[in-house]
């Protein structure tokens, strides 16, 4: 056994087996916690308040999601990044940019927070949080065995794969989720093996506890006619447009709540109240909506309800997570996709009953295609749908709809619902490992703080002496308030450097370049490298803010290259097990 563990590949396999097992156990704990809170608040509260009986008592429905938010508020105030809002992008950043180290407390917070949100009626899913829980397990086991670099990232991905596989009873989808969303398509044979083992053992344990039946029971499905493929292509186009609408709505509402000058508890309660108001008229939008999805797959929901649920589920999810509730976006995406497909299927089956399947068949395909378009992960959507339904006949239609929907969504909007916040922070995790590495280094860590500035009225002769004696070839020019107004380089003064009469007449402010490229301390080196190439310059002034423009440092191109090389060497050392 000791000899086996000395082999780093064998060690990865053993660790993946352990991680997958623990991820499955965590999934069971998560689901049991969610069921308990759901039965206590949503079901028990409805009975206590008489909401289930209908009538005027339905007006009390907003109290249920607000109760969940009241219980979540202490955790959100103590751990705002982990227990408030949609935070899966932070997990992706930790894995792809920050070395894969995730705090152990995420296991508890990502179970209790979503359980309180969803169990009380908030519109969200468990998939993002449970993927984070599984990834946290992988990260902490990796830290315990002193794993770092790419192998740490691999163990995190293995944990997420196991958690997703256990949640959906879908081992292949768990693998695809880890490959497409966690590892961004960058993997080797050893990583593939480790992820497969984690996903497989997690599924075995989950099936032993819950049974082997698929997540959804769908009616028998078959492609009625070859012409029907055309309708699935149209469905893919519709899905692509609506996925972009969903992403933009989600972040528009999130940004609105961020802009409000109210406390976090007030925002959370306000969001829960609005979700409850929607629930008075459309209670189907509340919680994860899996039972409603079943009804759509069976063709039991009228067209006008399906149509309304598409947009109000988008709104309810945006309000829930944008205001501070916590959870994932997978279940809402599955719900929305089922409603889109069902509504579209109702139309085409009514118009062409002889060559089209029932609306339930289109609802089934809508699940995978909308999920693929919203997350930009077509393989995950395809295989998740196949394993969730257990129907192989659905593969060809969902392949068309998913790929077309994903391609169109990418063309209309570059980011998926998981990567918008990362792009806003200047992190492009899809751009490659090198760019991701540079995105993790801040300008503040590399800039030179021993700076030299000159006033606008300084004679050029004095400026030249400073450049020569201090060996500074780029000097910012500032006014009396120390606000930068321009910059002078050695190239700017070289034409008159030997003209003494000119040097004593011309002032620094008269010769300086006013159109100055600047950086902020919190900018990353990837942004800095792009700035260097704009004017082919060697140094860029770093200012405290765009308003004050006080120079706090200078960033040199050679220092950026040096920092990058050091980071590469560090990553190579850490990649060794």
C-alpha distance (Angstrom), angle and dihedral (degrees) to the residues before:
residue distance angle dihedral
X1 . . .
X2 3.80 . .
X3 3.78 90.1 .
X4 3.78 89.9 51.0
X5 3.80 92.4 51.5
X6 3.80 90.9 52.9
X7 3.80 87.6 66.7
X8 3.82 104.2 85.1
X9 3.82 93.2 -151.2
X10 3.79 91.8 51.0
X11 3.80 89.1 47.9
X12 3.80 90.2 54.3
X13 3.79 89.9 52.9
X14 3.81 92.2 50.6
X15 3.80 92.3 46.7
X16 3.82 90.9 47.6
X17 3.79 90.0 53.3
X18 3.81 90.2 52.7
X19 3.81 93.2 44.2
X20 3.81 93.2 49.5
X21 3.80 91.0 50.0
X22 3.81 92.9 50.0
X23 3.82 91.8 44.4
X24 3.80 90.1 55.5
X25 3.81 91.5 49.0
X26 3.81 89.1 49.4
X27 3.81 89.2 51.5
X28 3.79 90.2 53.9
X29 3.81 90.6 49.5
X30 3.81 89.9 48.1
X31 3.80 94.7 50.5
X32 3.79 94.0 45.0
X33 3.81 90.5 50.2
X34 3.80 90.6 49.0
X35 3.80 92.6 48.8
X36 3.78 91.3 49.9
X37 3.81 93.8 51.0
X38 3.82 91.4 42.7
X39 3.81 91.6 52.7
X40 3.80 92.0 44.3
X41 3.81 102.0 44.9
X42 3.78 109.2 19.6
X43 3.81 99.9 32.7
X44 3.79 99.2 27.1
X45 3.80 92.8 41.2
X46 3.80 91.9 50.1
X47 3.80 90.7 52.9
X48 3.79 93.1 44.8
X49 3.80 94.3 50.7
X50 3.80 94.4 38.4
X51 3.80 91.8 -119.6
X52 3.80 92.7 136.4
X53 3.80 89.7 59.6
X54 3.81 91.9 62.1
X55 3.76 126.2 -143.0
X56 3.79 121.9 94.6
X57 3.81 90.5 -23.8
X58 3.81 88.5 76.8
X59 3.80 87.0 73.9
X60 3.80 87.2 72.4
X61 3.82 91.8 62.4
X62 3.85 94.7 100.6
X63 3.81 88.3 65.1
X64 3.81 90.6 71.2
X65 3.83 99.8 60.7
X66 3.80 88.5 38.2
X67 3.82 88.5 57.2
X68 3.77 90.0 55.5
X69 3.79 90.8 50.0
X70 3.81 91.7 49.4
X71 3.80 89.2 56.4
X72 3.81 91.1 45.6
X73 3.82 96.6 49.1
X74 3.85 96.7 82.5
X75 3.80 90.9 53.9
X76 3.82 91.8 44.6
X77 3.81 92.1 52.4
X78 3.79 93.2 47.0
X79 3.83 96.1 42.6
X80 3.83 106.8 19.3
X81 3.81 95.4 167.5
X82 3.81 95.8 49.3
X83 3.82 103.4 32.7
X84 3.78 103.7 34.9
X85 3.79 132.1 68.8
X86 3.79 130.5 -19.2
X87 3.79 105.2 -35.1
X88 3.80 106.8 165.4
X89 3.80 90.0 109.9
X90 3.83 88.4 62.8
X91 3.78 89.0 55.9
X92 3.81 91.1 50.7
X93 3.79 89.3 49.3
X94 3.80 91.1 50.8
X95 3.79 91.5 50.8
X96 3.80 100.9 41.5
X97 3.79 102.6 30.5
X98 3.80 110.3 19.7
X99 3.77 102.1 47.5
X100 3.81 99.9 -95.6
X101 3.80 97.5 -81.7
X102 3.81 109.9 145.2
X103 3.79 125.4 178.9
X104 3.81 116.1 -107.1
X105 3.81 92.8 -130.8
X106 3.83 88.6 70.9
X107 3.80 88.3 79.4
X108 3.80 91.9 64.4
X109 3.80 97.6 34.8
X110 3.81 94.4 48.3
X111 3.80 89.7 52.3
X112 3.79 101.8 43.9
X113 3.83 97.2 38.2
X114 3.82 98.8 53.7
X115 3.81 90.8 37.6
X116 3.82 90.1 57.8
X117 3.82 92.4 43.4
X118 3.79 98.4 46.4
X119 3.80 96.7 31.2
X120 3.80 90.8 58.5
X121 3.81 94.1 48.4
X122 3.79 104.3 -87.2
X123 3.80 114.3 148.4
X124 3.80 106.2 -114.2
X125 3.79 142.3 100.3
X126 3.77 137.0 -116.2
X127 3.81 97.0 -135.6
X128 3.82 100.6 87.2
X129 3.81 92.9 44.9
X130 3.82 94.1 45.5
X131 3.82 89.6 49.2
X132 3.80 87.5 53.0
X133 3.81 90.5 48.4
X134 3.80 91.3 51.7
X135 3.78 91.1 45.5
X136 3.80 90.5 49.5
X137 3.80 89.8 53.8
X138 3.81 89.6 51.2
X139 3.80 91.8 47.1
X140 3.79 95.4 50.6
X141 3.79 93.6 45.8
X142 3.78 87.1 50.4
X143 3.79 90.4 50.9
X144 3.80 90.9 48.5
X145 3.81 89.8 54.9
X146 3.82 90.9 42.5
X147 3.79 93.7 -115.5
X148 3.79 117.6 160.9
X149 3.77 143.2 164.9
X150 3.79 119.2 26.2
X151 3.80 92.9 -10.1
X152 3.78 91.1 59.0
X153 3.80 88.7 51.8
X154 3.79 89.2 49.9
X155 3.81 93.7 52.6
X156 3.80 90.1 49.5
X157 3.81 89.7 51.6
X158 3.81 90.3 48.0
X159 3.80 90.3 53.8
X160 3.79 92.3 49.5
X161 3.82 91.0 47.6
X162 3.79 91.1 52.1
X163 3.79 92.7 48.3
X164 3.82 94.1 49.1
X165 3.81 91.9 44.7
X166 3.81 90.9 51.8
X167 3.81 92.8 45.7
X168 3.80 96.0 53.1
X169 3.81 98.5 25.7
X170 3.79 83.6 -121.5
X171 3.83 115.9 126.1
X172 3.81 96.6 175.5
X173 3.80 91.8 49.2
X174 3.80 88.4 50.7
X175 3.80 89.7 55.7
X176 3.81 92.6 46.4
X177 3.82 90.9 48.0
X178 3.80 90.8 54.5
X179 3.80 93.0 45.5
X180 3.81 98.7 45.0
X181 3.79 103.8 31.7
X182 3.81 106.6 23.6
X183 3.83 102.0 31.8
X184 3.83 94.1 28.1
X185 3.79 91.7 -134.1
X186 3.84 94.4 -56.5
X187 3.78 109.3 123.3
X188 3.80 143.8 129.0
X189 3.81 133.1 -148.5
X190 3.82 92.3 -92.3
X191 3.79 91.9 51.3
X192 3.80 90.8 47.6
X193 3.80 91.2 52.5
X194 3.79 93.5 48.6
X195 3.81 93.1 49.1
X196 3.81 92.7 46.7
X197 3.81 91.4 52.1
X198 3.80 93.0 48.7
X199 3.80 92.0 47.2
X200 3.80 92.4 45.7
X201 3.81 98.4 50.0
X202 3.82 90.8 44.0
X203 3.80 89.7 54.8
X204 3.81 92.4 47.8
X205 3.81 91.8 53.7
X206 3.80 92.8 44.2
X207 3.81 92.2 50.3
X208 3.78 90.9 48.5
X209 3.81 88.3 56.7
X210 3.82 103.1 35.2
X211 3.80 104.0 19.7
X212 3.80 132.3 -109.4
X213 3.81 100.0 -85.5
X214 3.84 117.2 123.4
X215 3.80 120.1 -102.4
X216 3.82 92.3 -108.9
X217 3.78 130.4 32.8
X218 3.78 109.0 -142.0
X219 3.79 129.8 -174.1
X220 3.80 118.5 -107.4
X221 3.78 108.8 -70.6
X222 3.77 134.1 -163.3
X223 3.76 137.5 159.0
X224 3.81 101.8 -98.8
X225 3.80 95.8 -163.1
X226 3.78 139.1 0.5
X227 3.79 87.1 -121.3
X228 3.79 88.0 64.5
X229 3.80 90.0 75.5
X230 3.81 87.0 73.4
X231 3.79 90.1 60.7
X232 3.81 91.3 50.3
X233 3.80 88.8 52.2
X234 3.81 88.9 53.6
X235 3.81 88.4 48.0
X236 3.81 88.6 54.3
X237 3.81 90.8 53.0
X238 3.82 91.6 50.0
X239 3.80 90.6 47.3
X240 3.81 91.2 51.7
X241 3.80 92.7 54.9
X242 3.80 94.3 43.9
X243 3.82 92.6 47.1
X244 3.80 89.5 58.4
X245 3.82 90.0 46.5
X246 3.81 89.1 52.2
X247 3.81 93.7 50.0
X248 3.80 93.1 47.4
X249 3.80 92.9 46.0
X250 3.80 90.8 47.9
X251 3.80 94.3 54.7
X252 3.79 95.4 36.8
X253 3.80 90.1 58.7
X254 3.81 92.3 41.0
X255 3.81 90.4 52.8
X256 3.79 90.4 48.1
X257 3.80 91.8 56.1
X258 3.82 90.5 46.7
X259 3.82 89.8 53.5
X260 3.80 93.5 52.3
X261 3.81 113.1 104.1
X262 3.77 94.4 -136.7
X263 3.77 132.3 107.1
X264 3.80 120.7 -90.1
X265 3.84 93.1 -111.2
X266 3.81 90.6 54.8
X267 3.81 91.6 49.8
X268 3.80 92.2 48.7
X269 3.79 92.9 50.2
X270 3.81 92.2 44.4
X271 3.79 91.6 52.0
X272 3.80 91.9 47.9
X273 3.80 90.5 48.6
X274 3.81 92.0 53.2
X275 3.79 91.7 48.2
X276 3.80 88.0 51.6
X277 3.81 90.3 51.1
X278 3.79 90.2 55.0
X279 3.80 88.5 46.6
X280 3.81 91.3 58.5
X281 3.80 88.5 67.8
X282 3.80 100.6 24.0
X283 3.81 108.5 24.7
X284 3.81 88.8 170.3
X285 3.83 90.6 80.2
X286 3.79 92.9 64.7
X287 3.84 124.7 98.8
X288 3.82 119.4 -6.3
X289 3.83 93.9 -42.4
X290 3.80 97.3 -142.1
X291 3.81 92.5 143.7
X292 3.81 89.7 52.7
X293 3.79 90.3 50.8
X294 3.82 88.4 55.3
X295 3.80 89.4 54.3
X296 3.80 91.7 50.3
X297 3.80 91.0 50.3
X298 3.81 88.9 52.4
X299 3.82 90.8 49.8
X300 3.81 92.7 -118.3
X301 3.82 98.5 131.7
X302 3.81 122.7 85.0
X303 3.78 119.5 -119.1
X304 3.81 96.7 -112.5
X305 3.81 91.5 52.2
X306 3.80 91.4 48.2
X307 3.80 89.8 50.6
X308 3.80 93.8 49.5
X309 3.80 93.1 45.7
X310 3.81 91.6 57.5
X311 3.79 93.0 64.3
X312 3.79 100.9 29.7
X313 3.81 91.4 51.3
X314 3.80 87.7 53.8
X315 3.80 89.2 50.2
X316 3.80 95.4 44.6
X317 3.82 92.3 49.4
X318 3.79 91.8 47.6
X319 3.81 91.0 49.9
X320 3.79 93.5 46.5
X321 3.79 97.7 49.8
X322 3.80 97.5 28.1
X323 3.79 93.3 56.6
X324 3.81 94.9 50.3
X325 3.78 106.9 -82.0
X326 3.77 112.9 132.1
X327 3.78 131.3 -131.6
X328 3.79 143.4 92.0
X329 3.78 136.2 -72.0
X330 3.82 99.8 -136.8
X331 3.82 96.8 87.1
X332 3.83 93.1 45.5
X333 3.81 89.2 48.8
X334 3.81 90.3 51.0
X335 3.81 89.6 48.1
X336 3.81 93.8 48.3
X337 3.80 91.4 46.3
X338 3.80 91.7 52.3
X339 3.82 91.0 50.6
X340 3.82 92.9 47.2
X341 3.79 91.6 49.2
X342 3.79 93.0 44.4
X343 3.80 93.2 50.0
X344 3.80 92.6 46.4
X345 3.80 91.1 45.2
X346 3.80 91.1 52.3
X347 3.79 89.9 56.9
X348 3.81 98.6 45.8
X349 3.81 94.6 41.1
X350 3.79 90.5 51.6
X351 3.79 91.0 48.8
X352 3.83 97.8 39.8
X353 3.81 107.9 21.5
X354 3.80 95.3 159.8
X355 3.80 98.2 56.0
X356 3.81 102.2 32.6
X357 3.79 136.0 69.1
X358 3.80 123.9 -124.7
X359 3.80 123.2 -74.4
X360 3.80 88.7 -101.0
X361 3.79 90.6 65.6
X362 3.80 91.0 55.0
X363 3.80 90.3 45.6
X364 3.81 87.7 55.4
X365 3.80 92.7 52.3
X366 3.80 90.5 43.3
X367 3.81 90.2 62.1
X368 3.79 95.0 62.6
X369 3.79 98.0 35.0
X370 3.81 97.2 51.3
X371 3.80 92.0 44.7
X372 3.81 89.0 51.0
X373 3.80 93.3 48.6
X374 3.80 95.4 46.4
X375 3.81 94.5 47.6
X376 3.84 97.8 31.4
X377 3.80 87.9 -127.5
X378 3.83 108.4 120.0
X379 3.81 97.2 169.3
X380 3.79 90.8 52.7
X381 3.80 90.5 51.0
X382 3.80 93.7 46.8
X383 3.80 97.9 47.3
X384 3.80 94.3 38.1
X385 3.79 90.6 55.9
X386 3.79 92.0 46.1
X387 3.81 93.4 51.2
X388 3.81 95.7 39.2
X389 3.80 91.6 54.6
X390 3.80 101.1 29.6
X391 3.81 89.1 -140.8
X392 3.81 116.7 128.6
X393 3.80 93.3 -173.6
X394 3.80 89.3 72.6
X395 3.81 94.1 64.2
X396 3.82 99.7 86.8
X397 3.85 96.7 48.3
X398 3.81 93.4 44.4
X399 3.80 90.6 48.7
X400 3.80 90.5 58.8
X401 3.79 95.7 42.5
X402 3.82 95.7 43.2
X403 3.79 97.3 48.1
X404 3.80 94.1 43.9
X405 3.80 92.2 45.0
X406 3.81 92.7 48.3
X407 3.81 95.1 46.5
X408 3.80 91.9 48.3
X409 3.82 93.0 46.3
X410 3.82 90.6 50.9
X411 3.80 91.5 49.8
X412 3.78 92.5 49.8
X413 3.81 96.4 42.1
X414 3.78 124.7 13.7
X415 3.80 98.4 -147.6
X416 3.77 132.3 65.5
X417 3.78 119.9 -136.1
X418 3.82 88.0 -94.2
X419 3.80 99.1 51.8
X420 3.82 105.5 44.1
X421 3.80 93.9 93.6
X422 3.80 91.6 46.9
X423 3.79 91.3 53.8
X424 3.78 89.6 49.5
X425 3.80 88.3 55.8
X426 3.80 90.9 51.6
X427 3.81 93.8 -105.8
X428 3.79 117.2 132.5
X429 3.80 103.5 -175.4
X430 3.81 90.8 177.6
X431 3.80 93.2 59.1
X432 3.77 96.7 80.3
X433 3.77 139.6 -85.3
X434 3.81 95.4 -78.2
X435 3.79 94.4 54.3
X436 3.80 90.7 44.3
X437 3.79 88.7 51.7
X438 3.81 92.4 53.0
X439 3.78 90.5 45.4
X440 3.78 88.5 63.0
X441 3.83 93.7 58.3
X442 3.79 116.5 79.1
X443 3.79 126.9 -144.6
X444 3.80 87.6 -123.9
X445 3.83 89.3 64.6
X446 3.81 95.0 55.1
X447 3.82 108.4 28.3
X448 3.81 123.2 109.2
X449 3.80 110.9 -114.4
X450 3.81 96.6 -171.2
X451 3.79 93.5 88.2
X452 3.79 134.5 169.1
X453 3.80 122.3 -149.5
X454 3.79 132.0 175.7
X455 3.78 133.3 -152.5
X456 3.78 120.7 -111.9
X457 3.83 92.7 -111.8
X458 3.82 96.0 53.1
X459 3.82 111.1 121.9
X460 3.77 116.4 -113.0
X461 3.81 90.4 -119.7
X462 3.81 90.8 61.9
X463 3.79 90.9 46.9
X464 3.82 91.7 52.7
X465 3.80 91.3 50.8
X466 3.82 89.8 51.7
X467 3.78 91.4 50.3
X468 3.81 92.4 50.1
X469 3.81 99.3 40.5
X470 3.80 97.2 40.2
X471 3.83 94.7 35.9
X472 3.79 91.8 -127.7
X473 3.79 116.2 147.5
X474 3.82 98.2 177.9
X475 3.80 117.2 47.8
X476 3.84 123.9 177.3
X477 3.79 116.7 -133.4
X478 3.83 116.2 -139.6
X479 3.79 136.6 -174.5
X480 3.79 127.7 -129.0
X481 3.82 90.2 -78.4
X482 3.84 91.0 54.7
X483 3.78 89.8 -112.2
X484 3.79 111.2 145.4
X485 3.79 112.2 -115.3
X486 3.81 100.2 170.6
X487 3.78 147.2 -30.0
X488 3.79 136.1 -113.0
X489 3.79 125.8 -152.2
X490 3.77 131.1 -168.6
X491 3.80 87.5 -107.0
X492 3.82 89.8 59.2
X493 3.81 94.4 56.1
X494 3.81 100.4 33.3
X495 3.86 94.7 90.2
X496 3.84 91.4 60.9
X497 3.78 100.9 27.6
X498 3.82 92.7 111.6
X499 3.83 96.0 39.9
X500 3.83 102.0 95.9
X501 3.80 96.2 -176.7
X502 3.82 90.8 53.2
X503 3.80 93.5 46.2
X504 3.80 91.3 57.2
X505 3.80 94.2 48.3
X506 3.80 104.8 40.8
X507 3.80 117.8 77.0
X508 3.80 125.9 -145.6
X509 3.78 92.8 -115.3
X510 3.80 92.1 55.4
X511 3.79 94.9 56.4
X512 3.82 100.7 34.9
X513 3.80 123.9 110.8
X514 3.79 108.7 -113.9
X515 3.82 96.5 -169.1
X516 3.81 95.3 78.5
X517 3.77 126.9 173.9
X518 3.79 108.5 -138.1
X519 3.78 138.2 -178.2
X520 3.79 134.4 -153.1
X521 3.83 123.0 -130.7
X522 3.81 90.9 -114.9
X523 3.82 93.6 54.2
X524 3.80 115.5 106.6
X525 3.79 129.0 -123.7
X526 3.78 92.6 -107.3
X527 3.80 88.6 62.1
X528 3.81 89.2 44.5
X529 3.82 93.0 53.6
X530 3.79 90.0 52.0
X531 3.82 89.1 51.2
X532 3.80 92.4 50.8
X533 3.80 91.3 56.2
X534 3.82 94.9 51.8
X535 3.82 94.0 75.8
X536 3.79 100.8 6.3
X537 3.81 92.7 -115.9
X538 3.80 131.1 156.1
X539 3.81 102.4 -143.8
X540 3.79 134.2 34.7
X541 3.82 125.4 -166.5
X542 3.80 116.2 -122.3
X543 3.81 114.6 -143.5
X544 3.80 130.4 -165.4
X545 3.82 93.7 -125.2
X546 3.77 140.9 -17.6
X547 3.80 89.1 -109.9
X548 3.82 101.4 50.3
X549 3.81 97.9 29.2
X550 3.79 92.4 -161.2
X551 3.81 109.9 162.4
X552 3.81 111.3 -121.3
X553 3.80 100.0 167.2
X554 3.79 149.2 -19.1
X555 3.79 124.4 -113.1
X556 3.80 115.2 -148.5
X557 3.78 122.6 -155.9
X558 3.80 92.4 -134.7
X559 3.83 90.7 54.1
X560 3.80 90.4 53.6
X561 3.81 91.2 52.1
X562 3.81 90.2 47.8
X563 3.81 92.6 50.1
X564 3.80 90.1 49.1
X565 3.80 92.6 51.7
X566 3.81 91.2 49.3
X567 3.79 90.9 50.4
X568 3.83 90.8 50.3
X569 3.81 91.5 51.3
X570 3.80 91.0 47.5
X571 3.80 91.7 51.1
X572 3.78 91.7 49.3
X573 3.81 91.1 52.1
X574 3.80 91.7 47.8
X575 3.81 92.5 48.8
X576 3.78 89.2 68.5
X577 3.77 109.3 93.5
